Amino acid sequence: MVLAKFHVTGGSPRSRVATYKVCWSPTDAESCFGADVLAAIDQAISDGVDLISVSAGGETSTSSEAIFTDEVSI
């Protein structure tokens, strides 16, 4: 199976990229639940992923209290 038609090099030449789409609605931030994000992280760990990078949009300002109570932040 051919995954790409070009040669890619970098700092981790044997690494593979895994992508997990968690939040489906581009317009409704309320449809993205922390439990879904955590389930995706658990799945990535189960799949043997060595490095997890989470990119998520949302509120532009976060209170210090939210950082300690939000399930994804914890």
C-alpha angles and dihedrals in degrees: 000000000000113000098178137012095217139058117254125192132181147129093306107037094175095048121114127206121234120188125197118189108207109160112055107180115079091194106036113066089179090069092068112086127195090227089061091051091049091048089054091050090050090050091050091052090048089051090056098252110169099195127035122195116183118202114185136159126207139111114015095216124049124189120224088244091057091055090060096042104038110100094219093048091051 
